[in-house]
């Protein structure tokens, strides 16, 4: 692999494939095609640097010094390749908000999902959760009369899902996932053993055993059972796993340190960054790149270049230095095949700016996320649960994800949070502030003079040690009116490229799902014996949380204060399908309008179910890589000219 930051080094050159973006999808494609000896150029808009050990540690220090530990806290802002941040949004009233930063937002509800533009893409701040989708998630229109069906089935994608789990280095319990119904083979083995359940997970299993919750929205009783979460992070290599030749699984090394990959040691900062690199990253995958793969960072693609007969011939881009300043002229590269792998939203912006692949008027439409409701409570003093250890969550309640309840409301997945009230209230810093009588978290008790010395230490230990938080991710189906658009005349970024304009809303089905999620959390806390401290409505200072609304699914059910956060799971915008009139790409993520232009990633997904989408996205990328290899092989096969009659004599 060759890495450069000089656009002139690749300007005017021709490659077999140009890939825009170096996240999971782009890196998997480049790895696969490089091993087939195709000449591949990867253009990354963001900075490199984290591909060295010292550069990575500098990012760790940036995160450590950040006052507010949000997903992008480890990464410095980039004027040339801007990206959204959760801090760009602010509530201004009961149902109003303002938005700054990279996104221009026009919808009635805020789109709270962010991403990062850097070498490695959005995976540089991901949690590392890789649960599978359920087979029924691929056919919600057929089975439950909502959303859109996929043009492929879970069975058709199974081989690629397994390969993705291997390349990511997934830790999980195959038997438990088979019992859950997302793995068909009861003997399936993940390459690494399951991340050990947290102490809190074990207490949940004990306290919830035999309990059930009545979902009044769907009219169904759901038994509560805790399942472990498959994760893309190093645990113990699974001795039962084999590659078929008897060789054991060997974890990928850390970036800049060959043959070294530390196990998860519970730093509790998976989002955004694991200091010991136990979490899987595309940067580790990039160590497999062959010499035929060329990576250029700080190269911001502005448009796809049209070719002849409905084809495309390459891309145009600009580079920038440090500090971020654009070059005086655009560069261009040509390729037999162009692949956009730059995130669902950035892919849509590029297609719209290029006037490409939009004969169906579906580019940018069907924008999705997992609206996430937070619920938090305080366990009794006799039941400490030990938060702030390990990954963000290692277990969850999966019962609300499937079944006939989906006909009544959106399904949801209940994550058992390991980081106390960190997301909901900013704990533990907010807990310290409350103990010092400086304001702080929503524990309910008001202190007049504050605690100090031994009393402070004891009080913090007692209070933080009992913090419970549920993160409940709700499915959002593909809705044409949730969309990304551009307005180049009025909204451009520092490089002169169009900024994304986001129009986002929650429909009745999603609101019903959020309602059912909140109601379920109330009942779960009752079973645990925990005191519900959730406050989603009007706050003590008269303000309202971002994403607030009040809702009841139907007459007879009490309206509840509800709210949601973005999950960082941007999807839709160039969904796949069999019909050119209703979709943007086919099942291989090749655009219907241009035979040599692919748009890959979560943007192709017609539905996202209740799973973190990275694993499915990775499987789709591997499937596309096989198709692109076949495309190139057909294009480059020798041409045999038939001899004429005279020559044959």
C-alpha positions, 0 to 999 in steps of 0.5 A: 500500500502507498499513502500520499497526501499529494494530489499531483501524484495521482492527477491524470492517472488511470486506475482500474478502480477509484474508491471514494472513502476509506471506511469499512466499505471502502477498505474492504473493497480495496483489500479484496480488489488489491488481492486480485491485482487490480490497480486501486486508488482510494481517495480519502477526504480526511486526514491521515496520521492515525495510521501510525502509533504516535499519531493514534496516541495524539488522537487519544490525548485529544479525546482525554483533554476534551471537556465534553466526551462526544463521539467526535471529541477525539478529532479536530475540526477540519474546515476543508473536509467538514463533518457534523457533530452532535454538539451542532444541535441545540433545543430552543423550546418545546418542539424547536431547535437550531442547527449549526455546523456541516448540516443545514437542517430544515425538518420538524425534528433534528437529525442527530446523527454524526460521522467523521471524515478521516482515514478509516471513516466513521469507524474511527469513532464507532462503538464496535457493536456488530449484531446481525439483522433478523431474516424478517428485517429484509422483508418488512413490506411482505411480512408486516406491510410497511417499509421496503423489501430488499432485493436479496435475502438474509440467506443470500448474504449469509456467506458474506456476513460470515466473511465480514465477521471474520475480517472484523474479528468478531467476538460472540457466542454462536449458540446464543445467537442461533437461539436468538434466531439471527444465526441459522447454524447452531454449530457456528463459531465466531473467531473470538470468544464472547466479550465477558458479560459485565457485572451489571449484565449478570445482575440483570440476568438474575433479577429479570429471570422469568419476568415479562413485560406487557407491551400495551401498544402491540397488545403482546407480552414479552418475556425478558431474556438477556443476550450477549452482544457480538462485538468487533473487539479483541477478546480471547481467540476462540479455540473452536474456530478454524479456517478449515485447515486447522489453523487457529484465529489470530487477532489483527495487530494494532496500527503501527505495532505489527503482530500486536493486538491487545485484548479489551481491558475495559477502558470504557471509551470505545466511542470514540476511541480505544487507547489500546486498539482492542476495538477493530478498525479499518486501519488494521484492515488496511495493513493487508493492502497490496502494493497495487492499492494507492491511498491518497488522504486530504483529497476531497472529491467534488464530482463524478465525471461523466463518460460516454454512453451512460458510463462515468470516467472518473472523479474530480477532487481538490487537495488541501494542506495543513492548515486546511487550504484548498489548492488553486485547481482541481485534479482528476483521475480516471478509472474503469469503475468508480465506487462511492463509499463516503457515507450515506449522506456524503454519497448522496451529496456527491451524486446530487452535485454530479447529476448522477444516478437520479433518474428515479428521483430517489437519490438522497431520499429514504434517510434513516437512523435509529432514533434512540430513547434513553431511560435511566434509573437508580438501583437500591443501595443493596444492589450496586451494579458497577458501571463504567467498566468495559464496552458501552454495552455487552448485553441487551434485551432482544425480545422487542425486535421481532414478531407480530408487534411490528404490525402495530409499532416500530420494533426496538432493541434495548441495550443495557448500558455499561457507562451509567448515566454518561449519555443521559446526564454526563455522568460521572462529571455531572455526578461530581458537580452535584455532590459539590452542589454545583448542579449536575445530574438528575439523581433527584436529591438537591444538596445545599452545601456539597460534600467534601473529603471522605464524604464526597468519595463515599457519596460518589461511590454510592451514587455512581455505583447504582446508575442504570441506563437503557439505550433503546434503538428504534427502527426507522423505515424508509420514508421518501420525505426524509431526505438529503438535498443540496443548494449549491447557490446558497450553502457551500463548505470551505472547499466550495462543495455543497453542504448537506441539507437535511429534512427529517421527521418521525412518523406515527409508526416510529413515535409508537415505537418510542412510546412502547420503548419508554413504557417498557423501560418503566416496567423493566425498572420496576422488575429491577427494583430501581427508582426511575430517574428519567426526565424527558419532559420539561426540565427544572429550568423550564427548558426541554430536551432536544428531540422532545415530544409528547405522544400517545399511540391511541385513545385510552393510552396515557400520553408520555413525554418522549425524546430521542437522540441520533444513533450515528447509524445514517442509512438510506439515500441511495437504496437498492432495489430491482426496479430502476424507477423506485431505487438507485442501485441494484443488489450489488450496489451498482447504480441503475443509471451507470453500469460502472458507477457503484454507491456502496455503504449503509445508503444502499440499505432499504431497511435497517431493522434494529441492528447496528448496521456496520456488519450488514454494510460490510457484508454488502461491500464484500458482495460488491467487491466480487461483482466488481472483480467480475466486471473488471475481468470481463472488461480486460479479457483478451479479444479474439478476432475470428479469421476471415475465409481467405486467411483460413485457406 
